[in-house]
Amino acid sequence: QVQLVESGGGLVQAGGSLRLSCAASGRTLSSDVMGWFRQAPGKEREFVAHITWSGGSTYYADSVKGRFTISRDNAKNTVYLQMNSLKPEDTAVYYCASRKVVRIQYDYWGQGTQVTVSS
């Protein structure tokens, strides 16, 4: 079992920045991929970024590339999402999730944190 707890959401003006955190606990995560997803009202959940615990390889959705940065602190078992140059269309509930590297589906999800970007 893996427990994931997100924090760091809030209200920010367009052009501003926020940093989300996802604290993970439970089993060893060295062979996991940690992802960030988001879901805006009335829309489907969409992928934002992911990172591998072991090698730190990253991948981003085109919509956030160049503005968001995913990172991890292995000692703290925490994954971060630094969000810069925020736009109103980034408004959503942001979720972190984990899966084994060999799996496609994410198995564990956090409760989500709200990010609201005002214009």
N, C-alpha and C positions, 0 to 999 in steps of 0.2 A: 504494500500500500504506500501511496505517496500523498502527502498533504501539501497543498499549495495555497499560499495566502498572498494576495496582491495588496499593494498600498501605493499611495502617491498620486491618486487621481485628484481632480479638482476643476475649478473654473479658471480659465486663462483667456486673455485677449488674443486675437489673431496676431500671429507673428511671435508669440511668446513661446516659452519652453516649459516642459514638465518632465520629471523622471519617475517612471513607475518601477516598483520593486516587486519581486515575486520570491518569497521565502519558501524553500522546499524542505520537507522533512519526511522521514520514513526510510525506505530502503536506499541502498547505495545507488547513486544516479550517474555513475561514471560512464555508463553505456547508454545514456539517454540523450534525447534531443529535447530541448526546451523551446516552446513556441509561444508567441504572442498572437492573439486573435482579437478582433473587435466586432461588435454588433451595434449598428445604429438602429434607431426606432424604425420599424417597418421594413427592415432590410435583413438579409441573411448574414450569418456570421462569416467573416472573411479573414483570411490569413494576413498577418502583418510581417512577421519575421521569425526566424528560428536560429538557434545556436546549439552546437554540440558541446556537451560538458567536457569531453576529453580533449578534443583538438581545437575547440573554439571556432569551428567553421560556421560562417553565417550566411544567411540568405534572406532577401527582402522582397516584399511585394513592390511592384513598380510605383505604386502610388505613394510610397514612403521613402523610396530609395533616395539617398542624399540628404534626407531630413531627420530620419530616425536612426538610432544606433543601438543594437542589442549587444549586451556584454554579460559576463558572469564572473562571480567571485566564488571560486571553488571552496575556499576556506569558510565562507559564510553560507554556502549552499543557497546563494541568491542570484537571481537573474534580473537584469535591469533593462529598461527600455527608455533611452534618452530621446525625447521628442522635441525637436527644434522647428522653428518656422511653422508653427501650428496653424492650421486652416480650419474654418468652421466645419468643413466636411470631415475633419478628423473626430468630430464629436461622436462618441460611442461609449459603450461599456467595453472595457478592455479586460481580456482574460489571459492568464497564462495556463499552459498545459504541458504535459510531458508524455513522451512515448519512448519505447526502446528504439534504438537506431534501426533495427531490422524490421520494425513495424511501420505501417503507413498511417494507421489511425492513432490519434492521441487517446490515451487511456485515462488520464487524470486531469482534472480541471480545477482551477480556483473559482472563487465566488464572484470575481469581477470587481472592477473599480471604475467609477464613472469619470469620464473626461469630457468636459464641455468647453468648447472654444467659441467665444463670442466675436461677432464681427464689428 
